[in-house]
C-alpha cells in the first residue's frame, strides 16, 4: 500500500496477513520496501511466529525478485503469485488492506514515519485482539487461533 506524509513524502506499507485466522502478522512502514527488507520481515516472523508452507503475493517488483524466490526455496515455502489485475485472488489481504486504508491511512494525517508505525501497531493489535470477524464465527483472530489450538490439543489427547 502507498500513502504520503503531510509534507508530501510518500511511504509504503507491507501488510502480512495469515489466511487461516485473518491475523495481521506484521505491518512494515517505510519510504521504500525492497526485497531485502521484505526478507528481513519474514526472518523476524520466522523467529516469532514460524513460517508458512505457502505465501501468496501480487506481482510487485519486490515480490517477483530472484532473491525472494531463493529465500522461499531455502525455507521450503511455496511462493504463489496472483494473476495481474486480479486482487481478489488474495482476498483476505485485500479485505484487510481496505480496513487499513479506511481506519489508518485515510483517518490520520501523519507527520513522521514513526507516527505511521505507532498507529499501525495500535491498529494491528486491535484488529487481532478485539475485532470480531464474521468468517471466524464473530470472534477476533487471536481468539479463533486459541480455540483452534485448544481443539487440536483436545483431539490429539483423545487419540492417546
ChimeraX commands (.cxc) that place a marker at each C-alpha (Angstrom):
marker #1 position 0.00,0.00,0.00 radius 0.5
marker #1 position 1.15,3.58,-0.53 radius 0.5
marker #1 position 0.31,6.93,1.01 radius 0.5
marker #1 position 2.08,10.15,1.89 radius 0.5
marker #1 position 3.02,12.16,4.95 radius 0.5
marker #1 position 1.66,15.69,5.49 radius 0.5
marker #1 position 4.67,17.13,3.63 radius 0.5
marker #1 position 4.02,15.01,0.53 radius 0.5
marker #1 position 6.79,12.47,1.16 radius 0.5
marker #1 position 5.47,9.08,0.09 radius 0.5
marker #1 position 5.68,5.91,2.14 radius 0.5
marker #1 position 4.65,2.32,1.69 radius 0.5
marker #1 position 3.11,-0.34,3.90 radius 0.5
marker #1 position 3.77,-4.06,3.69 radius 0.5
marker #1 position 0.90,-5.95,5.33 radius 0.5
marker #1 position 1.46,-9.62,6.15 radius 0.5
marker #1 position -1.79,-11.46,6.87 radius 0.5
marker #1 position -2.39,-15.09,7.86 radius 0.5
marker #1 position -5.14,-16.54,5.62 radius 0.5
marker #1 position -6.06,-19.13,8.26 radius 0.5
marker #1 position -7.27,-16.82,11.00 radius 0.5
marker #1 position -7.05,-13.37,9.34 radius 0.5
marker #1 position -4.39,-12.31,11.83 radius 0.5
marker #1 position -2.29,-9.34,10.76 radius 0.5
marker #1 position 1.15,-10.72,11.49 radius 0.5
marker #1 position 3.09,-7.59,10.68 radius 0.5
marker #1 position 2.80,-4.13,9.16 radius 0.5
marker #1 position 6.05,-2.67,7.89 radius 0.5
marker #1 position 6.14,1.04,7.01 radius 0.5
marker #1 position 8.93,2.94,5.28 radius 0.5
marker #1 position 9.69,5.12,2.29 radius 0.5
marker #1 position 10.93,2.08,0.39 radius 0.5
marker #1 position 10.32,-1.62,0.91 radius 0.5
marker #1 position 12.77,-3.50,-1.31 radius 0.5
marker #1 position 13.10,-7.28,-1.37 radius 0.5
marker #1 position 15.87,-7.30,1.26 radius 0.5
marker #1 position 13.52,-5.51,3.67 radius 0.5
marker #1 position 10.71,-7.96,2.91 radius 0.5
marker #1 position 13.03,-10.89,3.60 radius 0.5
marker #1 position 14.13,-9.25,6.87 radius 0.5
marker #1 position 10.46,-9.03,7.92 radius 0.5
marker #1 position 9.95,-12.69,7.04 radius 0.5
marker #1 position 13.07,-13.65,9.01 radius 0.5
marker #1 position 11.68,-11.81,12.04 radius 0.5
marker #1 position 8.37,-13.67,11.66 radius 0.5
marker #1 position 10.30,-16.91,11.31 radius 0.5
marker #1 position 11.71,-16.34,14.80 radius 0.5
marker #1 position 8.48,-15.15,16.43 radius 0.5
marker #1 position 5.65,-16.99,14.65 radius 0.5
marker #1 position 7.22,-19.62,12.43 radius 0.5
marker #1 position 6.95,-19.77,8.67 radius 0.5
marker #1 position 4.04,-20.81,6.50 radius 0.5
marker #1 position 4.16,-23.52,3.86 radius 0.5
marker #1 position 2.92,-21.08,1.25 radius 0.5
marker #1 position 2.97,-17.34,0.62 radius 0.5
marker #1 position 0.53,-15.71,-1.82 radius 0.5
marker #1 position 1.65,-12.39,-3.28 radius 0.5
marker #1 position 0.84,-9.92,-6.03 radius 0.5
marker #1 position 3.31,-9.05,-8.76 radius 0.5
marker #1 position 5.08,-6.08,-7.17 radius 0.5
marker #1 position 8.77,-5.72,-8.04 radius 0.5
marker #1 position 9.91,-6.63,-4.52 radius 0.5
marker #1 position 7.83,-9.82,-4.70 radius 0.5
marker #1 position 8.90,-11.15,-8.10 radius 0.5
marker #1 position 12.61,-10.96,-7.33 radius 0.5
marker #1 position 15.04,-13.86,-7.60 radius 0.5
marker #1 position 16.17,-13.11,-4.03 radius 0.5
marker #1 position 12.69,-13.76,-2.59 radius 0.5
marker #1 position 12.30,-16.86,-4.74 radius 0.5
marker #1 position 15.64,-18.20,-3.47 radius 0.5
marker #1 position 14.79,-17.37,0.15 radius 0.5
marker #1 position 11.44,-19.17,-0.15 radius 0.5
marker #1 position 13.11,-22.25,-1.66 radius 0.5
marker #1 position 15.72,-22.27,1.13 radius 0.5
marker #1 position 12.88,-22.16,3.68 radius 0.5
marker #1 position 10.66,-24.74,1.92 radius 0.5
marker #1 position 7.94,-22.19,1.17 radius 0.5
marker #1 position 5.86,-22.30,-1.99 radius 0.5
marker #1 position 5.58,-18.82,-3.50 radius 0.5
marker #1 position 2.28,-18.31,-5.32 radius 0.5
marker #1 position 1.56,-15.27,-7.48 radius 0.5
marker #1 position -1.91,-13.97,-8.12 radius 0.5
marker #1 position -2.78,-13.09,-11.71 radius 0.5
marker #1 position -2.05,-9.47,-12.62 radius 0.5
marker #1 position -5.18,-7.34,-12.21 radius 0.5
marker #1 position -6.93,-9.99,-10.07 radius 0.5
marker #1 position -6.55,-8.72,-6.48 radius 0.5
marker #1 position -9.42,-10.88,-5.23 radius 0.5
marker #1 position -7.19,-13.91,-5.68 radius 0.5
marker #1 position -5.61,-12.58,-2.48 radius 0.5
marker #1 position -8.96,-11.58,-0.98 radius 0.5
marker #1 position -8.14,-11.79,2.74 radius 0.5
marker #1 position -5.23,-9.41,2.33 radius 0.5
marker #1 position -7.27,-7.09,0.10 radius 0.5
marker #1 position -10.06,-7.02,2.70 radius 0.5
marker #1 position -7.53,-6.22,5.40 radius 0.5
marker #1 position -5.90,-3.58,3.20 radius 0.5
marker #1 position -9.29,-1.90,2.82 radius 0.5
marker #1 position -9.66,-1.71,6.60 radius 0.5
marker #1 position -6.13,-0.36,6.96 radius 0.5
marker #1 position -6.82,2.24,4.25 radius 0.5
marker #1 position -10.06,3.43,5.92 radius 0.5
marker #1 position -9.03,3.21,9.56 radius 0.5
marker #1 position -5.39,4.25,9.36 radius 0.5
marker #1 position -4.29,5.95,6.17 radius 0.5
marker #1 position -7.50,7.89,5.49 radius 0.5
marker #1 position -8.18,8.59,9.17 radius 0.5
marker #1 position -4.91,10.30,10.12 radius 0.5
marker #1 position -2.60,12.96,8.81 radius 0.5
marker #1 position 0.89,11.72,9.61 radius 0.5
marker #1 position 3.89,13.97,10.08 radius 0.5
marker #1 position 6.51,11.23,10.51 radius 0.5
marker #1 position 7.06,7.58,9.71 radius 0.5
marker #1 position 7.30,6.89,13.44 radius 0.5
marker #1 position 3.69,8.11,13.78 radius 0.5
marker #1 position 2.66,5.77,10.95 radius 0.5
marker #1 position 4.43,2.83,12.61 radius 0.5
marker #1 position 2.93,3.59,16.03 radius 0.5
marker #1 position -0.65,3.90,14.73 radius 0.5
marker #1 position -0.18,0.83,12.51 radius 0.5
marker #1 position 0.82,-1.25,15.53 radius 0.5
marker #1 position -2.19,0.02,17.52 radius 0.5
marker #1 position -4.47,-0.91,14.61 radius 0.5
marker #1 position -2.78,-4.32,14.20 radius 0.5
marker #1 position -3.29,-5.20,17.86 radius 0.5
marker #1 position -6.91,-4.03,17.83 radius 0.5
marker #1 position -7.60,-5.93,14.60 radius 0.5
marker #1 position -6.14,-9.15,16.04 radius 0.5
marker #1 position -7.32,-8.96,19.64 radius 0.5
marker #1 position -10.64,-7.11,19.67 radius 0.5
marker #1 position -12.30,-7.09,16.27 radius 0.5
marker #1 position -14.68,-9.96,15.59 radius 0.5
marker #1 position -14.67,-11.38,12.08 radius 0.5
marker #1 position -17.84,-12.82,10.59 radius 0.5
marker #1 position -15.87,-15.51,8.75 radius 0.5
marker #1 position -14.36,-16.66,12.06 radius 0.5
marker #1 position -17.69,-17.06,13.82 radius 0.5
marker #1 position -17.69,-13.48,15.11 radius 0.5
marker #1 position -14.53,-13.81,17.18 radius 0.5
marker #1 position -11.23,-11.93,16.77 radius 0.5
marker #1 position -8.29,-13.68,15.07 radius 0.5
marker #1 position -6.38,-14.24,18.32 radius 0.5
marker #1 position -9.38,-15.90,19.96 radius 0.5
marker #1 position -10.01,-18.04,16.90 radius 0.5
marker #1 position -6.39,-19.22,16.90 radius 0.5
marker #1 position -6.56,-20.03,20.63 radius 0.5
marker #1 position -9.79,-22.02,20.15 radius 0.5
marker #1 position -8.27,-23.90,17.23 radius 0.5
marker #1 position -5.15,-24.78,19.22 radius 0.5
marker #1 position -7.29,-25.98,22.14 radius 0.5
marker #1 position -9.35,-28.10,19.74 radius 0.5
marker #1 position -6.21,-29.63,18.18 radius 0.5
marker #1 position -4.77,-30.37,21.64 radius 0.5
marker #1 position -8.02,-31.96,22.77 radius 0.5
marker #1 position -8.20,-34.02,19.61 radius 0.5
marker #1 position -4.58,-35.12,19.98 radius 0.5
marker #1 position -5.09,-36.05,23.66 radius 0.5
marker #1 position -8.21,-38.07,22.75 radius 0.5
marker #1 position -6.12,-40.20,20.37 radius 0.5
marker #1 position -3.63,-41.06,23.12 radius 0.5
marker link #1:1,2 radius 0.2
marker link #1:2,3 radius 0.2
marker link #1:3,4 radius 0.2
marker link #1:4,5 radius 0.2
marker link #1:5,6 radius 0.2
marker link #1:6,7 radius 0.2
marker link #1:7,8 radius 0.2
marker link #1:8,9 radius 0.2
marker link #1:9,10 radius 0.2
marker link #1:10,11 radius 0.2
marker link #1:11,12 radius 0.2
marker link #1:12,13 radius 0.2
marker link #1:13,14 radius 0.2
marker link #1:14,15 radius 0.2
marker link #1:15,16 radius 0.2
marker link #1:16,17 radius 0.2
marker link #1:17,18 radius 0.2
marker link #1:18,19 radius 0.2
marker link #1:19,20 radius 0.2
marker link #1:20,21 radius 0.2
marker link #1:21,22 radius 0.2
marker link #1:22,23 radius 0.2
marker link #1:23,24 radius 0.2
marker link #1:24,25 radius 0.2
marker link #1:25,26 radius 0.2
marker link #1:26,27 radius 0.2
marker link #1:27,28 radius 0.2
marker link #1:28,29 radius 0.2
marker link #1:29,30 radius 0.2
marker link #1:30,31 radius 0.2
marker link #1:31,32 radius 0.2
marker link #1:32,33 radius 0.2
marker link #1:33,34 radius 0.2
marker link #1:34,35 radius 0.2
marker link #1:35,36 radius 0.2
marker link #1:36,37 radius 0.2
marker link #1:37,38 radius 0.2
marker link #1:38,39 radius 0.2
marker link #1:39,40 radius 0.2
marker link #1:40,41 radius 0.2
marker link #1:41,42 radius 0.2
marker link #1:42,43 radius 0.2
marker link #1:43,44 radius 0.2
marker link #1:44,45 radius 0.2
marker link #1:45,46 radius 0.2
marker link #1:46,47 radius 0.2
marker link #1:47,48 radius 0.2
marker link #1:48,49 radius 0.2
marker link #1:49,50 radius 0.2
marker link #1:50,51 radius 0.2
marker link #1:51,52 radius 0.2
marker link #1:52,53 radius 0.2
marker link #1:53,54 radius 0.2
marker link #1:54,55 radius 0.2
marker link #1:55,56 radius 0.2
marker link #1:56,57 radius 0.2
marker link #1:57,58 radius 0.2
marker link #1:58,59 radius 0.2
marker link #1:59,60 radius 0.2
marker link #1:60,61 radius 0.2
marker link #1:61,62 radius 0.2
marker link #1:62,63 radius 0.2
marker link #1:63,64 radius 0.2
marker link #1:64,65 radius 0.2
marker link #1:65,66 radius 0.2
marker link #1:66,67 radius 0.2
marker link #1:67,68 radius 0.2
marker link #1:68,69 radius 0.2
marker link #1:69,70 radius 0.2
marker link #1:70,71 radius 0.2
marker link #1:71,72 radius 0.2
marker link #1:72,73 radius 0.2
marker link #1:73,74 radius 0.2
marker link #1:74,75 radius 0.2
marker link #1:75,76 radius 0.2
marker link #1:76,77 radius 0.2
marker link #1:77,78 radius 0.2
marker link #1:78,79 radius 0.2
marker link #1:79,80 radius 0.2
marker link #1:80,81 radius 0.2
marker link #1:81,82 radius 0.2
marker link #1:82,83 radius 0.2
marker link #1:83,84 radius 0.2
marker link #1:84,85 radius 0.2
marker link #1:85,86 radius 0.2
marker link #1:86,87 radius 0.2
marker link #1:87,88 radius 0.2
marker link #1:88,89 radius 0.2
marker link #1:89,90 radius 0.2
marker link #1:90,91 radius 0.2
marker link #1:91,92 radius 0.2
marker link #1:92,93 radius 0.2
marker link #1:93,94 radius 0.2
marker link #1:94,95 radius 0.2
marker link #1:95,96 radius 0.2
marker link #1:96,97 radius 0.2
marker link #1:97,98 radius 0.2
marker link #1:98,99 radius 0.2
marker link #1:99,100 radius 0.2
marker link #1:100,101 radius 0.2
marker link #1:101,102 radius 0.2
marker link #1:102,103 radius 0.2
marker link #1:103,104 radius 0.2
marker link #1:104,105 radius 0.2
marker link #1:105,106 radius 0.2
marker link #1:106,107 radius 0.2
marker link #1:107,108 radius 0.2
marker link #1:108,109 radius 0.2
marker link #1:109,110 radius 0.2
marker link #1:110,111 radius 0.2
marker link #1:111,112 radius 0.2
marker link #1:112,113 radius 0.2
marker link #1:113,114 radius 0.2
marker link #1:114,115 radius 0.2
marker link #1:115,116 radius 0.2
marker link #1:116,117 radius 0.2
marker link #1:117,118 radius 0.2
marker link #1:118,119 radius 0.2
marker link #1:119,120 radius 0.2
marker link #1:120,121 radius 0.2
marker link #1:121,122 radius 0.2
marker link #1:122,123 radius 0.2
marker link #1:123,124 radius 0.2
marker link #1:124,125 radius 0.2
marker link #1:125,126 radius 0.2
marker link #1:126,127 radius 0.2
marker link #1:127,128 radius 0.2
marker link #1:128,129 radius 0.2
marker link #1:129,130 radius 0.2
marker link #1:130,131 radius 0.2
marker link #1:131,132 radius 0.2
marker link #1:132,133 radius 0.2
marker link #1:133,134 radius 0.2
marker link #1:134,135 radius 0.2
marker link #1:135,136 radius 0.2
marker link #1:136,137 radius 0.2
marker link #1:137,138 radius 0.2
marker link #1:138,139 radius 0.2
marker link #1:139,140 radius 0.2
marker link #1:140,141 radius 0.2
marker link #1:141,142 radius 0.2
marker link #1:142,143 radius 0.2
marker link #1:143,144 radius 0.2
marker link #1:144,145 radius 0.2
marker link #1:145,146 radius 0.2
marker link #1:146,147 radius 0.2
marker link #1:147,148 radius 0.2
marker link #1:148,149 radius 0.2
marker link #1:149,150 radius 0.2
marker link #1:150,151 radius 0.2
marker link #1:151,152 radius 0.2
marker link #1:152,153 radius 0.2
marker link #1:153,154 radius 0.2
marker link #1:154,155 radius 0.2
marker link #1:155,156 radius 0.2
marker link #1:156,157 radius 0.2
marker link #1:157,158 radius 0.2
marker link #1:158,159 radius 0.2
marker link #1:159,160 radius 0.2
view
